[in-house]
Amino acid sequence: MPDLLLELFSEEIPARMQAKAAEDLRRIVTDRLVAEGLVYEGAKAFATPRRLTLTVHGIPARQSDLKQERKGPRVGGAEAAIQGFLKATGLASLDEAKIQRDPKGDFYIALTEKPGKPTVDVLAEILPIIIRTFPWPKQMRWGAASAKSSALTWVRPLHSIVATFGIETEEPEVVQFDLSGVSVGQTTYGHRFLAPDAIQVRRFDDYVAKLQAAKVVLDPERRKEIILADARQLTFAQGYELVEDPALLDEVAGLVEWPVVLMGSFDKEFLSIPDEVIRATIRANQKCFVVRDPKTQKLTNKFVITANIEASDGGTAIVAGNERVIRARLSDAKFFYETDLKTKLEDRLPKFEQIVFHEKLGTQAARIARIEKLAAEIAPLVGADAAKTARAAQLAKTDLLTEVVGEFPELQGLMGKYYALAQGEDAAVAAASEDHYKPQGPTDRVPSDLVSVAVALADKLDTLVGFWAIDEKPTGSKDPFALRRAALGVIRLLIENKVQLNLVPVFDRHSMAIDETKMIIGQEKAKTSSGFSIIANAHTTVLWNDRQVRTNSVDLLAFFADRLKGQLRDQGARHDLVDAVFALGGQDDLLMVVRRVEALGKFLDSDDGKNLLAGTKRANNILAIEEKKDKRKFDGAPDAALFKLDEEKALARAIAEVGPEASAAVAKEDFAGAMTAMAKLRPAVDAFFDKVKVNDDDAAVRENRLKLLNEIRAATRAVADFSKIQD
């Protein structure tokens, strides 16, 4: 079957847009083909700095004929209805219609056949629409409008379009359409400098081969392979090692059509700057890779350039130009770094008084003070040194006001560590400057130093409690303050460091600090708007409200429960077990929740667990029905004197033994032991349901047996709410 080759040749497309644009082109064209009844066999899209290319193979040569059946009026119906039916269906008379028998009568049926169009004609209709409506994130309008079409909007000016359709053994047909004067045909162009002449192409294989000969590597993945292999070989040959950077590799591959790898150098004096600053400077300004010594893992004064041309001088001028720019940029970075070192971190703190964190949560200075206080409270709970933790929390944000971080925001935290070490701070205090932002994602490293853990928890909890206090919670897919990420960070910090921390008391206490900030803001607004007479009212408005704080804390804990369920689900655990544990209430130690969930999961995988779950659910179902019928709860201890059968007595004895044993095991955080105790209930529960009729004719016996069922429910709640567990 025929294939489509489509190339949109333009001025340089920004590298960051190319991959998505190629995928969008593939998706949009193939979706339209399918919508037109043209089911294809395969499609692939490519991008270079100057072209988007799509090949779709195995497309039918024409659409299938479309047969339609349309029901008309009843035989003998109104003349107006019949004439309307004939006009709508294009029939000359009722003789061309068929009659269909129906329980409600006989009706006219029109059978029409719409012949399919040749695929090349369909493409001529849909391609200009697709190109005009292509979803670029940013576009420019260019070219003059004509009598037939308006000026074209595209990411960059289009120069030409290749659009051919045909089978391999024949000369392909050009898809003819008009697009603001852009030529459509079989002509493309090679490398801008190395082979700029026009190239005539027929189909995809021919197209790729001719581009390769014209110094254009079409496939971005192939360009990345060339860059990476050549860079590794070049650095290895000189005894160095390439510092690989996948994101930079993606970008560089989008900047060149014919990659040529070269190496440059800079003055060794710049190696006094931290490696990360050198790398950020060279990466941001010149899109170059840095090189390290494999023995020391420290950067060398070399860098790797990816040029887009085979220069006649072997790249000497290109290297010299990059060296000149990098020398200037590293001089700036060195100046910034040395200037920053002249000011102690704590001396930067007063400037935070003038920087607003959030209009409802005060300044950065107020936030730092809250984090410092909260970190000091958390420190003994996680086993961290309280003095070091307080100092680390005080200094952790100060590098935000440094020159280097101002130039390279991605180095925040890391530069704080360097500056703290340079001014003689304890290593744990310095490390917290970098690590308190972590983890920032599911694959990010989790700090293990206890000072860093305490400060990281304080930083994230201040954010969460604060935004909960001002009712700025995530809604749907919107999370502008990254609160979901902050909650997942807290979860990972606690679980991976095996930290036991009751969250609700922390929420409650820190809400008071947030409330004090809100009170100060209220006072300042009152002074500004109406003088000191309103201060008392502002104070009253934001005073500590215990009920609201507790509501926020419970709601925030539920938010953590949802995040924990997602985290465990990603790890293959059952999220319903999290619900079963949280349903008990008072479960705000996430590490204990996870341990209990793990033990519960193992228990439910056993035969004892499965059967006990079934028995407990049966008890719950019976109780729910009978409690609804009687409109009361069957709580309270059953009367042993009313037990008629041995199975009732055996169940009561088992519950009396298992309940305290399981509760004692839970109190000692021995959840496996609690599950072992629960397993002892299984034979008694099985025997009870096998031999005992719950709804006995004697009302007193019935009530007593329902109370016994309630005892099963109460006993199992020592470990989880079994009603929340899915079968």
Disulfide bonds with the S-S distance in Angstrom:
none
